[in-house]
């Protein structure tokens, strides 16, 4: 298993800079992975995503299973051929989305995006040992997703990197439920790997998913179970706690189990993308991240800026930007900043709900995170991660490293 | 008055190829002018519009007056500075939008685009000799637009080419109303020109607007009145009839009056952009056109293709394209076609309401019309317009001329 090469280590917790080799090319890590949930990074063309500095995108098994369906996408050579992206693609397993329907997160997201298209909210019908029965939000039909079904779908979607099907343990459950759920996730891991060994596409890597909620022993046990399996990499999922301090602690439970013989397995942190979380995640030895945050915020008028006191965010819809001649961020190379567009114009576009505004801020936010990840990587390679991290945390914005 | 240079003439009705010189550069004609209604071509960046082959865009005085307001835009050096477009800009006068509120067209458009933003429909309150009183769809406030107010707004918007404020005579009114309305439009023309002579920005050209409904004598009289005024160019507006044959006849009433001493005044046809209408318009001696059609159709999943029997349109949302591996249009240089994206993918994006779909089809449709206009221009320059027009009407698609 030589998919992942570690080029350098730095920092107290062994942050790593590396190269993840996939069937469609290399991904330099640490890296943020933008979402191409429904086979497109919303509003952007593949060439634009690449020009922003990204080497891999993440497609969503759950959504693509329901529409347009894996059979169609397979006919086009997978998500990449379908959407015209010729770089690496990771697909999540659908577990997170299926289970989120039970407690609302995804249902809400779906409702808001489908409101105009006659969509109906999906619903989880039954969680069984064999898999999950749910109602499609696309056509209301009853559907079933199992570990094998998820892997077969991801095989058809042709991703370079598949995630195993897990139960995404919710936040508000007790230790007992978490334990039973995590054990099922481990049984599903073996079923996924079994299916993949027999039927998986050549060259497709498989990541196991660590669960265990916020309980140290469960997290550690889950991590070592996943790491010891035949998976190519390890993804950290599920509830990471109620606040950032706990999240870092929980991620640390996992990464500490991943040293030694498991060190060469690449590590992905699922659904995390805030600036300070990315910095800490990298420090803790995470290699890749995905998150809806930068693209979703962009569509809703919020831009990422070097302002730690405001969570690195500025809401351009606010009245204070209405007349601002200030550009968004000096030194940023996204089209909005490079062209010197004013905050007043971006604010106006966002408030007017103009597509161009969504697009400009999406590109800006992705450019911002690409710069961050490039800097962190350079910091590790230079043995200077501590300073890079400190500067970003203090509100720096660097792109010359 | 040397803003417009005629390079060549061709065809029975003196089609013209020319160059319109503006304060922000030249526009080669005949040309289609994409809408940047609210200071953006929806979903596209200025550089992308230029790359598609466009030299001028059209901003909307009515919408920009209400939001974000001319004072703000003026502070950024006009629409161009505000949106980052450094080429020529034409602004309409707001007359069409204000008067459309009386009979629904614009109100409907506003309602659909503002539904999610808490918008309220505007309403016309009174049409007086001095101007028009209406209720803003943005904030519900009562507003007033007069010929002088429209020109002052367009001065603040910093357009290269302003249109005078006219009453856009509706379709379903009698000859008597049409005549009285047209006479008022002529009085407003003089007021606009008077205001502009005294206060207008240097280098801003002014087009008068021909009204007169479908009545030959009123159209001809309106045309000669406008042409004889101090305006720099002539725009043809108002109701052009119930069907294409009548539209061509009515446009012909106007263009036949524009020969001889008025020949050097450039001619714009307002709100017309279907493929066959553009061809006929060029044949009749029209120099520039604007229309929401290509961009609006694109946002709604319809692409322009060389298919005269279906009005040069294909609705990609239809089930028949769901699995189509066919590309949109061979030889087209838009990103969707150049990258060989399938109709299946474009259909999927359009049905899913994805921003990327709106954007790809907007670019395709603009690329299609840019190719048409380039071909028609080349045809005139080569003395071969008849053949170019015949080929396009027969479903040809050329880009090598």
Interface residues (C-beta under 8 A of the other chain):
Chain A: X38 X39 X40 X41 X42 X43 X44 X45 X46 X47 X67 X68 X72 X75 X76 X82 X83 X84 X113 X114 X116 X117 X299 X322 X323 X325 X335 X339 X340 X341 X342 X344 X345 X348 X349 X351 X352 X353 X354 X355 X356 X357 X358 X359 X360
Chain B: X38 X39 X40 X41 X42 X43 X44 X45 X46 X47 X67 X68 X72 X75 X76 X82 X83 X84 X113 X114 X116 X117 X299 X322 X323 X325 X335 X339 X340 X341 X342 X344 X345 X348 X349 X351 X352 X353 X354 X355 X356 X357 X358 X359 X360
